[in-house]
Amino acid sequence: MKAHTCPLCGARMKRNGKTSAGRTRWRCTSCGAGSVRRMDSSAKLLDSFLGWLLTRRRQADMPGGGRTFRRKTARFWEIWPMPPKVESPRRVVFVDGIHLGRKAVVLIASDEGHALGWHLCRSENSRAWAALMSRVAAPEVVVSDGGDGFQKALRKTWPGTRHQRCVFHAFCQVRRYTTSRPRTQAGAELYGLARALLAVTTLREADGWVQSLLAWSERWDSFLAETARSEDGRVSLAHERLVKARRSLVRLVNAGALFTYLDPGLVRDGPLPSTNNSIEGGVNAQLRAMLRDHRGLSIERRLKAVFWWCYVHSPNPLPAAGILRVMPTDRSIAAIYERLDERERLEGTIPQWGDAVVWSELHHSEPYRMDWD
């Protein structure tokens, strides 16, 4: 058994009977000070809490049963597991956002096997994306579904990273405009072109696909330019949805983000993904399954559940004792927010709770900054 030392003088302590509650008394052999050692089971309880949260186990099946388990682990809902700072660059990083409410989005960055970063914001925008990306080393290629503000954040935060737009999401965007059963011949042909995009595997096929898109655009140019007058006299495009579908594809071609996975200079080190199925199936699907298994959680606990899942699946998560020692809680975050509030009052602007500005400050707060990979 590990020897106990005196908290006052550091000398060895010996047993000195027991208290009325049955705990062992200890007495210092040098200064005579006495104390009672209490075992801290917080780390063990946190492991049990995560064992329930990240699996399909019921609370009634956990040690102590449902009511006792909830009472003993309630304090862990106050913890916000923050992302590490990833300094080792990955070849490919996938980014996406999971919406948990009308004004609650968690942006997530991952590689093939780990969650590299996560960021809470009100909506997808360039500031939120930049806050997420700033804590992850710039990869060679980033795959995204084209969230709002991502391109602006990419140019600012990862200027040397190549962008691959998920081709499946590009197809889905066209399908949203044309439907899967287009009523016009032009719509049917464009829908077929979008579907063919999923089967492009070589640069030659990519060039052929772009030429087909240009040919379709020229063939139906006058048709797409037709206008119609509404009952209130306003003039608008008669086939506006088809025009938007074409524009979505043309923008991707012009930006060079549609066939990055076929770039000869990049594929020399191995094949690259054309979709973000890795994060959709490996992260988002598991997060949604976890939230379904624990349906009924409040929005705040849903957010924290997502944070817990991401942290446990990060490259090098701390053990339970380390988590309890360094991770911020509701109280510590509220204290930070109060200090920010006072500072912003002096500057004349007050940030909103939950806004990307506030969470960017929290994610980069020095007391909770963890620089490991």
N, C-alpha and C positions, 0 to 999 in steps of 0.2 A: 504494500500500500504506500502511496506517495506520502512522504513526511510533511506535516504541517509546520509552518513557521510563524512566528509571532508577528503580527502586523505592526507592532511598535518598535521592537528591537531586532527582529529578524532571527532570534534564537529558535531552537527546536522546541516544539510543544508536545505535551503528552496528554493522554486521556485523563479526564478528571470526573468520572461519573457521568450521569445523564440528567437531563431536565425532566420535569413532570410530563412533558410531551413525548419523551422517549428519545430526544436528540442527544448526541454525545457532546459532553463538555470537554474543552481543551484548555490546558493551563501551561503558560510559558515556564520553562525550567530556569530562566534567567531573571526576568523581571516580575514574574508571578501574575501577569495579566491573563485574564480568562476570556474565552470567546466560544461561540457556538457556530459551527460550520453548517451552512445550508447549501444543499445541492441545487444548482441552477439547471432546470430542465427545459429552459426556453428553446434551445437549439433542437432538442428531441421533439418538442411539441411542434416547432416549425416544420420539421421533416414530415411529421404526421399530417399537418395542415396541407402541405404541398402534395403529399401522397393522396389526399382526398381530392384536392382541387384539380390536379392534372390527370386524374383517372376517372373511371366511371363508378368508383366505389361510393357507397352511401355513407352518410354520416353515422347512421345507426350501426354500421359495421366497423367503425373506427374504435380505437381504445377508449373506453369510457362511455360509449354509446352516444346517441345524437345530442341530447341536451347538455351533457357534460362536455362533450367534444366542442360544441359551439361556444360554451362559456370559456373554456381554456384557450381556445384559438382565436377568439374575437379580436384580440389586440393585433393580430397579424394583418387584419384588413386595413390597419392604419399605415402600413408600410408601402412606399412607392419604390419598387425595384428599378433603378436607373440603369441605362445602358453603359457598357464600357466604352472606352475610346480605342477603336481598332486601328492600329498603326501598321499592321502587316497588309500590304495591298493584295487584293484578290484579282484573279483574271476576269471574272464575271461577277457582277452583283445584280440581284433582282430587287426592284423596288415596287411597292404597291401600298394601297391604303385600305383599311377595313373600317367601315362606317358602323358605329354603335349607337347612333342617334342623329337627329337633325343637325346638331351642332357639336358632334363629338366624332373625331376621326383619329385613328392611330396609324401613322405612316410607319412602314416597316421596310428595312433593308436586310437582305439575307444573301448567303451564298448557297451552294448545293446542300450544305448540311447544318448551317447555324444561322440564328438570328443575330445580325451584326449591329443593328441599331433600331430604335423605335422612338417615335415622337408624337405626343398628343397635341392636337390643334382643333380649332373650330371647323376648318374646311381645308381642302387641298389648295395651297397657294405657294408662291415662290419662296416666301419667308419660311414657311413650315418645311418645305422640301430642303431648303438650304440648311436649316437647323439640324435636320436628320443627317444630311450628307456630310456636314462639317466634322462629325465625330467618326467618320469612316474613311480610311485611306482611299484615295482615288483609284478605282479599278481600271482595267484596260477597256472593258465594255460594260455598259449598264443596260439592262433590259427593263422596259417599263410599258405600262398600258396607256401612256399618254395623259396622265393626270394634269389638271389645271396648274399652270405655273411651273411645271417640271422643267421645261426647256430653258426658261430664264434662270432657274436655280442651277441647272447643269452648266450653263455657260459661265456662271459666276463662281461656283464651288469646285467643279471638276472640269475645267476648261480643256484638258487634254484627253478626256474620256470619250470614246465613241459610243453613240447611242443606237440601240436596236429597239425599234418599236415592235411590240408583240404583234406578229402577223395575224394571229387569231383575233385579237381585239380590233385590228384594222378591218378584218372581214366582218366582224360583228357590227362595227359602226356603219358599214355599207348596208348590211342586212337590216339595221334599224330604220334606214331610210327607204329601202326598196321593198322590205318584207321578204319572206322566203317564197312568196308567190306573186311576183310582180305582175301588174296588169298591162304594162306596155312592153313592146318588143325591146325598146331601149333599156328599160329596167331589167328585163330578163337577161340581156346580154351583159350588163354591168354586174349583176348578181353572179353570173357565171364567171366573169373575170375575177371577182373578189374571191370566189371559192377556189379558182385555179391558183390564187396566190399561196394557198396553204401547201401546194404540191411543188413549189419551186425549190430545186435543190442545187442548181448550178448557175454560174454567171450567164451562161448562154441562155438558159431558160428565163433568167431574170430580165435580160435584154429583150427577149421575145415578148415577155409579159408587158414590159413598158411600151414596146411598139404597138402591142394590141390595144393598150389603154389609149395611146395617142390616136390610133386609127378609129377606135370607137368614138372618141371625142370629136374628131373631124366629121365622121359620118352622121352624128346626131347633133351637130353644133346648132343648126337652124332650128331643130326640134326643141332643144334646150333653151333657146332664146325666145321662144313663144311667150307671149304675155296674156294676161286675162284681167278683166276689169270686174271688181267686186260690186256688190249692190250699193255701197257707199261711194263709189266712184274711184276707189284706189286701184292703181295698176300694179300688178305683181307678176312674178314669173309663174307661168302655168305649171311648170314641172320643177318647182323649187326644191323638193326633196331629192330629186335626181341630181340637180346642180350641186347640192350640198354633199351628196355621196361622192360625186366626181371630185369636188374640191378636197375632200378628206384624203383621197388617194394621191392627188397631184401634190399636195403639200408634203406628204411623206416622201414622195419620189424626189421632189426638189430639195428637201432637207437632207437627203442621203441617209435616212434612218430606216428604210424599209428592207434593204438587203445588206446590212452591215455584216450579218453572219456568213456572207459569201465572200467577203473581202480577202483576196489572196494574201495580203500582208498580215492578216490576223489569224487565218486558219492554218498557217504553217505550224503553229504550236498546238493544233488540235481543233476539232470541230467546235463551233459556237452555237448556242441555242437561238432559235428564231422566235420563241414564245417565252412567256414568263410562267409556264406551267409549273415550274419548280416552286415558286412562291405561292401560286394559287392552290396547288395540291399539297405541298409540303408544309405550308404555314397557315394560309387563310382557311383551308378546309379543316385543319386540325383545331384552329381557334374556334371556328363556328361549331364544330362538334363538341368542344369543351363547353361552350356557352349553352348549347342545347342540353347537354347532360346536367347543367346546373342552372336551368332556366328559372326565372323568378328573382335573380339577383338585381339589385338596384343598378342604375347606370354607372355610379361610381365604382361599385364592386365589379361590374363587368369590365370596366377599364383596367382596374387593378389586376383582374384575372388575366387579361391579355398581357399586361406588363410582367406578371409572374411567369407566364408560359414563355414569353420571349427571353426573359432572363435565364430561366433554367436551360433553355436551348441556345444560349450564347456560347462563344468559344471556350471560355474558362470561368464558369460561375464560381463564386465563393461558396465555401461551406456555410451551413446554417448559422454558425456562430459568427462568422465574418459578415454575413448579411445583416444580422441584428446589430452589429457594431457600427457599420458605416452607412447603411441605407437611410434615406430621409423618411420621415413620417409626416402625417397630417399636421402635427404641431410644429415641427421644424420648418415645413414648407410655409405654414401660415406666418411664422416669424419672419421668414425671408420675404414673403409678400408684404408684410407690414413695413419692413425696411424699404422695399422697392416703392411702396405707396408713398412713404414720406419723401423719398428722393424725387419721385415723379411730381409730387405736389410743388416742390421747389422749382422744378423745371416747367411746370404748367401743364403736364400731361399725365394722366393716370391710366395705366394699362388695365385691361379687363382680365378677370380671373379665368384661366383656361385658354386665353388667347395665345397665339404662337409666340408673341413677344415675351410674355411671362414665362412660358414653359421653356423658351430658349434660354432665359436667364437661369432657371432652375437646373436645366440640364448641364449648364456650364459653370455652376456654382463651385467654387474651389473646395469647400468642405466636403463635397460629395463627388469630387472628380476622381475617377479611378482609371489610371493609365496602365492598363494591362491588356494583353491580347490573347 
